[in-house]
Amino acid sequence: MNASRRVLFVVCALLLAVQLFIPPFAGMANNGDFPRVTGWLSIGPRVNGWSDNFYYFVSDYMRAPQYSWESGAYSSELPLAWIGTRFGLDIRWVGLVHALVLLAAFRLALRRMTVPAAVLALVIFTDLSYTAYFNSFYMDTAALLGLLLMIVLAEESGVWFAAAALLFIFSKPQHGLFGVLPAALLWFRGARVLAGVILAASLISPLTVPAAQTRQSLFNVVFFKIAKDTADLAELGIPADNAKYIGMNAYTPGSPGSDEAWLADFGTRTGYGAVAIFYLRHPLRTAGVLWQDLAREAFQIRPLNLRTFRRQDEGRTGLRHTFWSDLRSWLFRVWPWHIVIWYAAVVWFAVKGRSALALGLCALAMGEFCLTSLTDACETYRHLFIFHAVTDATVCLAAIRFTRAW
């Protein structure tokens, strides 16, 4: 690694250190998902319990019996969180583990990137839209790190690439479905055994979702996103007397979305298979759902409802750069169609250049967007996190391609 690349690596480390470890440091508030990971570790906030959910980022945790919960959610974020909390219960230890993995990915990327492309990657992936996730227990953090490691190891397609793929696949069942992409890459490069392992993991990961969580998500999609009248309910196999729930999600007062017995009966009447058939029968409505999420949800690259500072740091400013996420949010606000044109261009260049990596990233991005949009009805914007990360990765690949000609 030459001098300029060493400087970029040091700058990356310093930016992460300032944002993640020096007060007022960045993190992300809990939307209710943290206990799915922290419950296995029997840890929770030292002060006020989970009462600051959404409102503030909490950094100090404690180990206590009341926080113990076998959530049924299995994620590759759990071992990362376990390692961090072995050193201490300040969340910055978990942030350190995440930051070290990112630095490893950046170090590997510097071997093949041009200096201008490396500068761009540095600006993009040290943006607050990413670093805020590091001081958190969100499963998507493991997905991001697995994704970046897969990209920088894609040329090697060996055991380390497979390990990165497993980190991504087991981060969250939503992402596990796309394990077929790294499995295909391994297969065509002759690593058939590893391809089989990754494909098996891709099939197993979606099965790890707790049944109650699946039914609750299904309730949100059916009543909050799809159904407009009793005819829609009938097509989905749901009795007409449930029309009173149209427009509600599982967290709306008066909703049965938290009643496990009701949800169990609901799950026997319909399912995601019925939802998929409904979308196929109504292509214009399906296109409308996709467009609405592109126009109204995708701009929230940094979730507006989740704060990135602690209660005691309110009003204080830190060195947190948001240039990249601000730019991309602005583009989604003023011209959502830019992303369609961008991916059309990336696909064209990928086919022309026979780039399996670029084509795989395009397939992953489109798949993540469509899956999130069509199967999620609450916090869709936050669940587009990996879609945005893949998009940013394609920007870096484009920068590498065009700066090599300088």
C-alpha positions in Angstrom: 0.0 0.0 0.0 1.6 3.3 -1.1 1.7 6.5 0.9 -1.5 8.0 -0.4 -3.5 4.9 0.4 -1.9 4.8 3.9 -3.0 8.4 4.5 -6.6 7.5 3.4 -6.6 4.5 5.8 -5.5 6.7 8.7 -8.1 9.4 7.8 -10.8 6.7 7.7 -9.7 5.5 11.2 -9.7 9.0 12.6 -13.1 9.9 11.2 -14.6 6.8 12.7 -12.8 7.4 16.0 -14.1 11.0 16.3 -17.7 10.1 15.3 -18.0 6.9 17.4 -15.8 7.3 20.4 -15.3 11.0 21.3 -18.3 12.8 23.0 -20.7 13.9 21.7 -20.4 10.7 19.7 -22.9 9.3 17.2 -25.2 6.3 17.5 -28.8 5.5 16.8 -31.9 5.3 18.9 -33.7 2.0 19.3 -36.9 1.5 17.3 -37.7 -1.5 19.5 -35.5 -4.0 17.7 -32.5 -3.9 20.1 -33.9 -6.5 22.6 -33.9 -9.1 19.8 -30.1 -9.1 20.1 -29.5 -7.7 23.7 -32.1 -10.1 25.2 -29.8 -13.0 24.5 -27.0 -11.2 26.3 -29.3 -10.2 29.2 -28.3 -6.5 28.9 -30.3 -3.3 28.6 -30.1 0.4 29.3 -28.6 1.3 32.7 -31.0 4.2 33.2 -34.8 4.5 32.4 -35.0 1.0 30.8 -36.2 1.1 27.2 -38.3 4.2 27.8 -36.1 6.4 25.6 -36.9 4.3 22.6 -36.9 6.4 19.4 -36.1 9.6 21.2 -32.5 9.3 22.1 -29.5 7.1 21.5 -28.5 5.3 24.7 -24.9 4.4 25.3 -24.7 2.9 28.8 -25.9 -0.6 29.4 -26.1 -3.1 32.3 -26.5 -6.8 32.7 -29.6 -7.7 34.6 -32.1 -10.6 34.8 -35.1 -8.4 33.7 -33.4 -7.8 30.4 -33.0 -11.5 29.6 -35.1 -12.7 26.7 -34.8 -15.5 24.2 -36.2 -13.5 21.4 -36.2 -16.3 18.8 -34.3 -14.0 16.5 -31.0 -15.4 15.3 -28.5 -13.0 13.8 -24.8 -12.7 12.9 -25.0 -9.4 14.8 -25.2 -11.4 18.0 -21.5 -12.6 18.0 -20.4 -9.1 17.1 -22.4 -7.7 20.0 -21.1 -10.5 22.3 -17.5 -9.7 21.5 -18.0 -6.0 22.1 -19.8 -6.5 25.4 -17.0 -8.8 26.7 -14.9 -5.6 27.0 -17.5 -3.4 28.6 -21.1 -2.4 28.6 -20.5 1.0 27.1 -21.9 0.6 23.5 -18.7 2.1 22.1 -17.1 -1.3 22.6 -19.6 -2.7 20.2 -19.0 0.3 17.9 -15.3 -0.5 18.0 -15.9 -4.1 16.8 -18.0 -2.8 14.0 -15.5 -0.1 13.1 -12.6 -2.6 13.0 -14.5 -4.8 10.5 -15.2 -1.7 8.3 -11.5 -0.7 8.5 -10.5 -4.2 7.4 -12.9 -4.0 4.4 -11.5 -0.6 3.5 -7.9 -1.9 3.9 -8.7 -4.7 1.5 -10.5 -2.3 -0.9 -7.5 0.0 -1.1 -5.5 -2.7 -2.9 -7.6 -2.4 -6.0 -9.1 1.1 -5.9 -7.8 4.1 -7.6 -7.0 7.0 -5.2 -10.0 9.2 -6.4 -12.4 6.2 -6.0 -10.9 5.5 -2.5 -11.5 9.1 -1.5 -15.1 8.8 -2.6 -15.6 5.5 -0.7 -14.1 7.1 2.4 -16.6 10.0 2.1 -19.6 7.7 1.5 -19.0 5.0 4.2 -18.0 7.4 7.0 -21.2 9.3 6.5 -23.5 9.5 9.6 -26.1 7.4 7.7 -23.7 4.5 8.2 -21.6 5.3 11.3 -24.7 5.9 13.4 -25.5 2.2 13.0 -22.1 1.1 14.5 -23.0 2.3 18.0 -26.2 0.2 17.9 -27.6 -3.3 18.1 -29.3 -3.2 14.7 -29.0 -6.4 12.8 -28.5 -4.4 9.6 -25.1 -3.4 10.8 -23.9 -7.0 10.4 -25.6 -7.0 7.0 -23.7 -3.8 5.9 -20.3 -5.3 7.1 -21.0 -8.6 5.4 -21.9 -6.8 2.2 -18.8 -4.7 2.1 -16.6 -7.7 2.9 -18.2 -9.7 0.1 -17.6 -6.9 -2.4 -13.9 -6.5 -1.6 -13.3 -10.3 -1.5 -15.4 -11.0 -4.6 -12.3 -11.6 -6.8 -11.0 -14.3 -4.4 -14.2 -16.3 -4.1 -12.7 -18.5 -1.4 -13.4 -19.3 2.3 -13.2 -15.7 3.4 -15.7 -14.6 0.8 -18.0 -17.4 1.9 -17.6 -16.2 5.6 -18.5 -12.7 4.5 -21.5 -14.1 2.7 -22.6 -16.0 5.8 -22.3 -12.8 7.9 -24.6 -11.1 5.4 -27.1 -14.0 5.1 -27.5 -14.6 8.8 -27.7 -10.9 9.7 -31.4 -10.8 9.1 -33.8 -13.2 7.3 -34.8 -10.4 4.8 -31.2 -10.4 3.5 -30.8 -14.2 3.7 -33.0 -14.7 0.7 -30.3 -13.1 -1.5 -27.6 -15.7 -0.6 -28.3 -17.3 -4.0 -26.2 -14.5 -5.5 -22.9 -15.2 -3.8 -23.7 -18.9 -4.1 -24.0 -18.5 -7.9 -20.7 -16.6 -8.0 -19.0 -19.4 -6.1 -20.6 -22.1 -8.3 -19.5 -20.5 -11.6 -15.9 -20.0 -10.2 -15.7 -23.7 -9.3 -16.1 -23.5 -5.5 -19.0 -26.0 -5.6 -18.9 -27.1 -2.0 -18.8 -23.5 -0.7 -21.6 -22.6 -3.1 -23.7 -25.4 -1.6 -23.0 -24.2 2.0 -24.1 -20.7 1.1 -27.2 -21.8 -0.8 -28.2 -24.0 2.2 -27.7 -21.0 4.5 -29.8 -18.9 2.2 -32.6 -21.4 2.5 -32.3 -21.7 6.3 -32.1 -18.1 7.2 -35.7 -17.1 6.3 -36.9 -20.0 8.4 -35.5 -18.5 11.6 -38.1 -15.7 11.7 -40.3 -16.2 14.8 -43.9 -17.0 13.7 -45.4 -14.2 15.8 -43.1 -11.7 14.1 -44.1 -13.0 10.6 -47.8 -12.7 11.4 -47.4 -9.2 12.8 -45.6 -8.1 9.7 -48.2 -9.8 7.5 -50.9 -7.9 9.4 -49.2 -4.6 8.6 -48.8 -5.4 4.9 -52.4 -6.5 4.5 -54.2 -3.9 6.5 -51.8 -0.9 6.3 -50.5 -1.2 2.8 -52.6 -3.4 0.5 -56.3 -3.8 1.4 -58.6 -0.9 0.4 -62.0 -2.6 0.8 -63.8 -5.9 1.6 -63.2 -7.1 -2.0 -59.4 -7.0 -1.4 -59.8 -8.8 1.9 -61.9 -11.5 0.2 -59.2 -12.0 -2.4 -56.7 -12.4 0.4 -58.9 -14.9 2.2 -59.8 -12.6 5.1 -63.4 -12.3 6.3 -65.2 -9.0 5.6 -65.8 -8.3 9.3 -62.1 -7.5 9.5 -62.6 -4.4 7.3 -62.6 -2.3 10.4 -58.8 -2.9 10.7 -58.1 -1.4 7.2 -55.7 1.5 7.6 -54.3 0.1 10.9 -50.9 -1.4 11.7 -50.0 -3.7 14.5 -49.1 -0.8 16.8 -52.3 1.3 16.2 -54.5 1.5 19.4 -57.4 -0.8 19.0 -55.5 -3.1 16.5 -55.4 -6.9 17.2 -51.8 -6.9 15.9 -50.5 -7.7 19.4 -53.0 -10.4 20.2 -51.2 -13.7 19.6 -54.3 -15.8 19.5 -55.9 -13.5 16.9 -52.7 -13.4 14.8 -52.5 -17.2 14.9 -56.0 -17.5 13.5 -55.2 -14.7 11.0 -52.1 -16.7 9.9 -54.3 -19.7 9.0 -56.5 -17.6 6.7 -53.8 -15.9 4.6 -50.1 -15.6 4.1 -47.3 -14.1 2.0 -48.2 -16.5 -0.7 -51.7 -15.0 -1.0 -50.0 -11.5 -0.9 -47.7 -12.5 -3.8 -50.6 -13.7 -5.9 -52.5 -10.5 -5.1 -49.6 -8.4 -6.4 -49.4 -10.6 -9.6 -53.1 -10.1 -10.2 -52.9 -6.3 -9.8 -49.7 -5.2 -11.6 -50.7 -1.6 -11.7 -51.3 -1.5 -8.0 -48.0 -3.3 -7.4 -46.2 -0.7 -9.5 -48.0 2.0 -7.5 -46.8 0.6 -4.2 -43.2 0.5 -5.5 -43.4 4.0 -6.9 -44.9 5.3 -3.7 -42.1 3.9 -1.6 -39.5 5.2 -4.0 -41.0 8.7 -3.9 -42.1 8.9 -0.3 -39.8 6.5 1.7 -36.5 6.2 0.0 -35.4 9.8 0.8 -35.1 9.0 4.5 -31.6 7.7 4.2 -31.1 8.9 7.7 -34.4 8.0 9.6 -36.0 11.1 10.8 -37.7 9.5 13.8 -34.5 8.0 15.2 -32.1 10.4 16.9 -28.4 10.0 16.6 -27.3 11.7 19.9 -27.8 11.0 23.6 -30.2 12.8 25.9 -27.2 14.5 27.7 -25.7 15.6 24.4 -28.8 17.4 23.0 -27.7 20.8 21.6 -24.1 19.8 21.3 -22.5 19.3 17.9 -19.8 16.8 17.0 -17.7 16.1 13.9 -20.3 14.2 11.9 -20.4 14.5 8.2 -23.7 14.1 6.4 -22.7 15.5 3.0 -23.3 12.3 1.1 -26.6 11.3 2.7 -27.9 14.8 2.4 -27.1 14.8 -1.4 -28.7 11.5 -2.0 -31.8 12.4 0.1 -32.1 15.6 -1.9 -32.0 13.6 -5.2 -34.8 11.3 -4.0 -36.9 14.3 -3.0 -36.6 16.3 -6.2 -36.2 13.5 -8.8 -36.9 9.9 -7.6 -36.5 8.7 -11.2 -32.7 9.2 -11.0 -32.3 5.9 -9.3 -34.0 4.0 -12.1 -31.8 5.7 -14.7 -28.7 5.0 -12.6 -29.4 1.3 -12.4 -30.3 1.1 -16.1 -26.8 2.6 -16.8 -25.0 0.3 -14.3 -26.7 -2.8 -15.8 -25.7 -1.6 -19.3 -22.1 -1.1 -18.4 -22.0 -4.4 -16.4 -23.3 -6.4 -19.3 -20.9 -4.6 -21.7 -18.0 -5.2 -19.4 -19.1 -8.7 -18.3 -18.8 -7.7 -14.7 -20.4 -10.4 -12.6 -19.9 -8.3 -9.4 -21.8 -5.3 -10.9 -24.6 -7.4 -12.2 -24.9 -9.2 -8.8 -25.1 -5.9 -7.0 -27.8 -4.6 -9.3 -29.8 -7.8 -8.7 -29.3 -7.4 -5.0 -30.3 -3.8 -4.9 -33.5 -4.4 -7.0 -34.4 -7.4 -5.0 -33.9 -5.6 -1.7 -36.0 -2.7 -2.8 -38.8 -4.8 -4.1 -38.9 -7.2 -1.2 -38.9 -4.3 1.3 -41.5 -2.3 -0.5 -43.9 -5.2 -1.1 -43.6 -7.0 2.2 -43.0 -4.2 4.7 -45.5 -1.5 5.8 -43.9 0.1 8.8 -40.5 1.9 8.8 -40.1 0.9 5.1 -37.5 3.7 4.8 -35.2 2.1 7.4 -35.5 -1.3 5.9 -34.2 0.2 2.6 -30.8 0.6 4.4 -29.1 -2.2 2.4 -30.6 -1.0 -0.8 -28.9 2.3 -0.2 -25.7 0.6 0.8 -25.6 -1.4 -2.4 -26.4 1.7 -4.5 -23.4 3.5 -2.9 -21.2 0.4 -3.6 -22.2 0.7 -7.3 -21.2 4.4 -7.2 -17.7 3.3 -6.0 -17.4 0.7 -8.7 -18.3 3.3 -11.3 -15.7 5.6 -9.8 -13.1 2.9 -10.1 -14.0 2.2 -13.7 -13.9 5.7 -14.9 -10.9 7.0 -12.9 -8.7 4.2 -14.3 -8.8 5.9 -17.6 -7.3 9.1 -16.2 
